[in-house]
């Protein structure tokens, strides 16, 4: 069913004070992300080029998981470890970096240590 038909059905089935737009109700407050949880909280890599997969979960003020949002990843020290858009961190040099996952103002952190013997 095309978008215009879906919208017409949504409007026809909705009380007069609400309107639908691509499945969301206008006039209803969207859930706000208040915390981002990152796992593992800490990891150690022992070889340059080794990787560690970090996973982030966004939660709202009630502790419920918020799905369908974009999480931004960053490294506090890209010379030690870089991180891609999927949360995969790669060891670059010995040292320590904080891996961050953010949604708006909410940020979760993990520590990655690179200790090549």
ZALUMLO-604105 format. One record per residue: residue number from 1; x, y, z of N, C-alpha, C, O in turn; residue in three letters. Coordinates in steps of 0.2 Angstrom, whole numbers, m for minus. Each point is the difference from the previous one (the first is absolute). Layout:
BEGIN
NUM / X / Y / Z / X / Y / Z / X / Y / Z / X / Y / Z / Ala
...
// end
This chain:
BEGIN
1 / 4 / m6 / 0 / m4 / 6 / 0 / 4 / 6 / 0 / 5 / 0 / 4 / Unk
2 / m6 / 5 / m8 / 4 / 6 / m1 / 0 / 4 / 6 / m5 / 0 / 4 / Unk
3 / 9 / 5 / m3 / 0 / 4 / 6 / m6 / 5 / 0 / m3 / 0 / 6 / Unk
4 / 1 / 2 / m11 / m6 / 5 / 0 / m7 / m4 / 2 / m4 / 2 / 4 / Unk
5 / 4 / m9 / m6 / m6 / m4 / 3 / 1 / m1 / 7 / m5 / 0 / 4 / Unk
6 / 11 / m2 / m2 / 1 / m1 / 7 / m2 / 6 / 4 / m3 / m1 / 6 / Unk
7 / 5 / 7 / m8 / m1 / 6 / 4 / m8 / 1 / 0 / m2 / 2 / 5 / Unk
8 / m1 / m3 / m10 / m7 / 2 / m1 / m4 / m5 / 5 / m5 / 2 / 4 / Unk
9 / 7 / m8 / m4 / m3 / m5 / 5 / 2 / 2 / 7 / m5 / m1 / 5 / Unk
10 / 11 / 3 / m4 / 1 / 2 / 7 / m4 / 6 / 2 / m2 / 0 / 6 / Unk
11 / 1 / 5 / m10 / m4 / 6 / 2 / m7 / m2 / 1 / m3 / 2 / 4 / Unk
12 / 0 / m7 / m8 / m7 / m2 / 0 / m1 / m4 / 7 / m5 / 0 / 2 / Unk
13 / 10 / m3 / 0 / m1 / m4 / 6 / 2 / 3 / 7 / 0 / m3 / 5 / Unk
14 / 2 / 9 / m6 / 3 / 4 / 6 / m5 / 5 / 3 / m3 / 3 / m4 / Unk
15 / 2 / m2 / 10 / m4 / 5 / 3 / 2 / 7 / m3 / 6 / 1 / m2 / Unk
16 / m11 / 4 / 2 / 2 / 6 / m3 / 6 / 4 / 3 / 3 / 4 / m4 / Unk
17 / m1 / m5 / 10 / 5 / 4 / 3 / 7 / m3 / m2 / 5 / 3 / 2 / Unk
18 / m5 / m9 / m4 / 7 / m3 / m2 / 0 / m1 / m7 / m5 / m1 / m4 / Unk
19 / 11 / 1 / 1 / 2 / m1 / m7 / 6 / m5 / 0 / 4 / 1 / 4 / Unk
20 / m4 / m5 / m9 / 5 / m5 / m1 / 5 / 2 / m5 / m2 / 3 / m5 / Unk
21 / 8 / m4 / 6 / 5 / 1 / m5 / 5 / m6 / 0 / 4 / 0 / 5 / Unk
22 / m4 / m4 / m10 / 5 / m6 / m1 / 0 / m4 / 7 / 5 / m1 / 2 / Unk
23 / m11 / 0 / 1 / 0 / m4 / 6 / 1 / 3 / 6 / m1 / m3 / 5 / Unk
24 / 2 / 10 / m4 / 1 / 3 / 6 / m6 / 5 / 1 / m2 / 2 / m5 / Unk
25 / 0 / m2 / 11 / m5 / 5 / 2 / 2 / 7 / 1 / 5 / 1 / 4 / Unk
26 / m7 / 4 / m8 / 2 / 7 / 2 / m4 / 2 / 6 / m6 / m2 / 1 / Unk
27 / 10 / 6 / 3 / m4 / 3 / 6 / 2 / m5 / 6 / m2 / 2 / 5 / Unk
28 / 5 / m7 / m6 / 2 / m5 / 5 / 8 / 1 / 1 / 3 / m1 / m5 / Unk
29 / m1 / 2 / 11 / 7 / 1 / 1 / 4 / m7 / m1 / m2 / m5 / 2 / Unk
30 / 7 / 6 / m6 / 5 / m6 / m1 / 4 / m1 / 6 / 1 / 4 / 4 / Unk
31 / 1 / m11 / m3 / 4 / m2 / 5 / 7 / 3 / m1 / 3 / 0 / m5 / Unk
32 / m1 / 3 / 11 / 7 / 3 / 0 / 5 / m5 / 3 / m1 / m3 / 5 / Unk
33 / 7 / 3 / m9 / 5 / m4 / 3 / 3 / 3 / 6 / 3 / 6 / m1 / Unk
34 / m2 / m9 / 6 / 3 / 3 / 6 / 7 / m3 / 2 / 4 / 3 / 4 / Unk
35 / m3 / m9 / m6 / 6 / m4 / 1 / 2 / m4 / m5 / m4 / m3 / m4 / Unk
36 / 10 / 2 / 3 / 3 / m5 / m5 / 4 / m5 / 4 / 5 / 2 / 3 / Unk
37 / m6 / m8 / m4 / 4 / m5 / 3 / 5 / m3 / m5 / m3 / m3 / m5 / Unk
38 / 9 / 2 / 7 / 5 / m3 / m5 / 3 / m6 / 4 / 2 / 0 / 5 / Unk
39 / m2 / m6 / m9 / 3 / m6 / 2 / 5 / m2 / m5 / m1 / 1 / m6 / Unk
40 / 7 / m4 / 7 / 2 / m1 / 7 / 2 / 7 / 3 / 2 / 5 / m4 / Unk
41 / m2 / m4 / 11 / 2 / 6 / 3 / 7 / 1 / m1 / 3 / 6 / 1 / Unk
42 / 1 / m11 / m1 / 7 / 1 / m1 / 3 / m7 / m4 / m3 / m5 / 1 / Unk
43 / 8 / 7 / m5 / 3 / m6 / m3 / 8 / 2 / m1 / 2 / 6 / 0 / Unk
44 / 2 / m12 / m1 / 7 / 1 / m2 / 2 / m4 / m6 / m2 / m5 / m1 / Unk
45 / 5 / 9 / m3 / 3 / m3 / m7 / 7 / m1 / 1 / 4 / 5 / 2 / Unk
46 / m1 / m10 / m4 / 7 / m2 / 1 / 4 / 0 / m7 / 6 / m2 / 0 / Unk
47 / m9 / 5 / m5 / 3 / 0 / m7 / m2 / 6 / m4 / m6 / 1 / 0 / Unk
48 / 11 / 2 / m3 / m2 / 6 / m4 / m4 / m3 / m6 / 2 / m5 / m3 / Unk
49 / m8 / 8 / 1 / m4 / m3 / m5 / m6 / m4 / 3 / m5 / m2 / m4 / Unk
50 / 6 / 0 / 10 / m6 / m4 / 3 / m6 / 4 / 1 / 0 / 6 / 0 / Unk
51 / m6 / m9 / 0 / m6 / 3 / 1 / m4 / m2 / 6 / 1 / m6 / 2 / Unk
52 / m6 / 10 / 0 / m4 / m1 / 5 / m7 / 3 / m2 / 0 / 6 / m2 / Unk
53 / m5 / m10 / 2 / m7 / 2 / m2 / m4 / 3 / 7 / m1 / m4 / 4 / Unk
54 / 0 / 10 / m5 / m4 / 3 / 6 / m7 / 1 / m3 / m2 / 1 / m5 / Unk
55 / m3 / m2 / 10 / m7 / 0 / m1 / m3 / 6 / 4 / 1 / 0 / 6 / Unk
56 / m6 / 4 / m9 / m3 / 5 / 4 / m7 / m1 / 0 / m3 / m2 / m5 / Unk
57 / m1 / 3 / 11 / m7 / 0 / 0 / m2 / 7 / 3 / 2 / 2 / 5 / Unk
58 / m7 / 1 / m8 / m3 / 6 / 2 / m6 / m1 / 4 / m4 / m5 / m2 / Unk
59 / 3 / 8 / 8 / m6 / m1 / 4 / m3 / 7 / 2 / 4 / 5 / 0 / Unk
60 / m10 / m5 / 1 / m4 / 6 / 2 / 0 / 1 / 8 / 3 / m4 / 3 / Unk
61 / m6 / 9 / m1 / 0 / 1 / 7 / m4 / m5 / 5 / 2 / 0 / 6 / Unk
62 / m5 / m5 / m9 / m3 / m5 / 3 / 4 / m7 / 0 / m2 / m5 / 2 / Unk
63 / 7 / 6 / m6 / 5 / m6 / 0 / m2 / m5 / m6 / 3 / m5 / m1 / Unk
64 / m8 / 8 / m3 / m2 / m4 / m6 / 5 / 1 / m6 / 2 / 5 / m1 / Unk
65 / m1 / m11 / m3 / 5 / 1 / m5 / m4 / 4 / m6 / m6 / m1 / m1 / Unk
66 / 10 / 6 / m2 / m3 / 4 / m5 / 4 / m3 / m7 / 6 / 0 / m1 / Unk
67 / m11 / m3 / m3 / 3 / m3 / m6 / m1 / 5 / m6 / m3 / 5 / 0 / Unk
68 / 7 / m6 / m6 / m1 / 3 / m6 / 3 / 7 / 0 / m2 / 5 / m3 / Unk
69 / 7 / m4 / 7 / 4 / 6 / 0 / 7 / m1 / m2 / 3 / m5 / 0 / Unk
70 / 0 / 11 / m2 / 7 / 0 / m2 / 5 / 1 / 6 / m1 / 5 / 4 / Unk
71 / 6 / m9 / m3 / 5 / 1 / 5 / 6 / 2 / m3 / 3 / m3 / m5 / Unk
72 / 0 / 8 / 8 / 7 / 3 / m3 / 5 / m3 / 5 / 0 / 1 / 6 / Unk
73 / 6 / m3 / m10 / 5 / m3 / 4 / 6 / 5 / m1 / 1 / 3 / m5 / Unk
74 / 4 / m3 / 11 / 6 / 4 / m1 / 5 / m3 / 5 / m2 / m4 / 5 / Unk
75 / 8 / 6 / m6 / 6 / m2 / 4 / 3 / 6 / 3 / 1 / 5 / m4 / Unk
76 / 1 / m5 / 10 / 3 / 6 / 3 / 7 / 0 / m2 / 3 / 6 / 1 / Unk
77 / 0 / m11 / m4 / 7 / 0 / m2 / 1 / m5 / m6 / 1 / m6 / 1 / Unk
78 / m3 / 9 / m7 / 1 / m3 / m6 / 7 / m3 / m2 / 0 / m5 / m4 / Unk
79 / 5 / 8 / 7 / 7 / m3 / m1 / 0 / m7 / 4 / 4 / m4 / m3 / Unk
80 / m7 / 3 / 8 / 0 / m6 / 3 / m5 / m5 / m2 / 1 / m6 / m1 / Unk
81 / m8 / 8 / 0 / m5 / m4 / m3 / m5 / 4 / m4 / m2 / 5 / 2 / Unk
82 / 0 / m8 / m8 / m5 / 4 / m4 / m6 / m5 / 1 / 0 / m5 / 2 / Unk
83 / m6 / 8 / m3 / m6 / m3 / 0 / m4 / 2 / m6 / m1 / 6 / m2 / Unk
84 / m3 / m11 / m1 / m4 / 1 / m6 / m7 / 2 / 2 / m2 / m1 / 6 / Unk
85 / m2 / 2 / m11 / m7 / 2 / 1 / m4 / m6 / 3 / m6 / 1 / 2 / Unk
86 / 9 / m7 / m2 / m4 / m6 / 3 / 3 / m2 / 7 / m3 / m5 / 3 / Unk
87 / 7 / 9 / 0 / 3 / m2 / 6 / 6 / m4 / 0 / 2 / m3 / 6 / Unk
88 / 1 / 1 / m11 / 6 / m4 / m1 / 6 / 4 / 1 / 1 / 5 / m4 / Unk
89 / 3 / m6 / 10 / 6 / 4 / 1 / 6 / m4 / m2 / 0 / m6 / 0 / Unk
90 / 5 / 9 / m3 / 6 / m3 / m2 / 6 / 3 / 4 / 0 / 6 / 0 / Unk
91 / 4 / m10 / 2 / 6 / 2 / 4 / 5 / 3 / m5 / 2 / m3 / m5 / Unk
92 / 1 / 9 / 6 / 5 / 4 / m4 / 6 / 0 / 4 / 6 / 0 / m4 / Unk
93 / m5 / 1 / 10 / 6 / 1 / 4 / m1 / m2 / 7 / m6 / 0 / 2 / Unk
94 / 11 / m1 / 2 / m1 / m1 / 7 / m3 / 6 / 4 / 2 / 5 / m2 / Unk
95 / m6 / m6 / 6 / m3 / 5 / 4 / m7 / m1 / 2 / m2 / m6 / 0 / Unk
96 / m2 / 11 / 2 / m7 / m1 / 2 / m4 / 5 / m4 / 2 / 6 / m1 / Unk
97 / m8 / m8 / m1 / m5 / 5 / m3 / m7 / m2 / 3 / m1 / m5 / 2 / Unk
98 / m3 / 11 / m1 / m6 / m1 / 2 / m5 / 0 / m7 / 1 / 4 / m4 / Unk
99 / m5 / m10 / 4 / m4 / 0 / m6 / m7 / 2 / 2 / m3 / m2 / 5 / Unk
100 / 0 / 7 / m9 / m6 / 3 / 2 / m5 / m2 / m5 / 1 / 0 / m6 / Unk
101 / m7 / 0 / 9 / m6 / m1 / m5 / m5 / 5 / 2 / m2 / 0 / 6 / Unk
102 / m1 / 4 / m10 / m4 / 5 / 1 / m7 / 0 / m4 / 0 / m2 / m6 / Unk
103 / m5 / 5 / 10 / m6 / 1 / m4 / m2 / 7 / 3 / m2 / 0 / 6 / Unk
104 / 2 / 5 / m10 / m2 / 7 / 3 / 5 / 1 / 5 / 6 / 0 / 0 / Unk
105 / m8 / 2 / 6 / 4 / 2 / 6 / 2 / m6 / 4 / 4 / 1 / 5 / Unk
106 / m7 / m6 / m6 / 1 / m6 / 4 / 6 / m4 / m3 / 1 / m1 / m6 / Unk
107 / 4 / m1 / 11 / 6 / m3 / m2 / 1 / m6 / 4 / 0 / 1 / 6 / Unk
108 / 3 / m6 / m8 / 2 / m6 / 3 / 8 / m1 / m1 / 2 / 2 / m6 / Unk
109 / 1 / m4 / 11 / 8 / m1 / m1 / 2 / m7 / 1 / m3 / m3 / 5 / Unk
110 / 9 / 1 / m8 / 3 / m6 / 2 / 8 / 2 / m1 / 2 / 4 / m3 / Unk
111 / 2 / m8 / 6 / 7 / 1 / 0 / 3 / m6 / m4 / m1 / m6 / 1 / Unk
112 / 6 / 8 / m6 / 3 / m5 / m3 / 8 / 1 / 1 / 2 / 6 / m1 / Unk
113 / 1 / m11 / 3 / 7 / 0 / 1 / 4 / m4 / m5 / m2 / m5 / m2 / Unk
114 / 7 / 8 / m1 / 4 / m3 / m5 / 7 / m1 / 3 / 3 / 4 / 2 / Unk
115 / m1 / m11 / m1 / 6 / m2 / 4 / 3 / m5 / m4 / 0 / m6 / 1 / Unk
116 / 3 / 8 / m7 / 4 / m5 / m4 / 7 / m1 / 4 / 3 / 4 / 2 / Unk
117 / m2 / m11 / m1 / 6 / m1 / 4 / 7 / 2 / m4 / 5 / m1 / 2 / Unk
// end
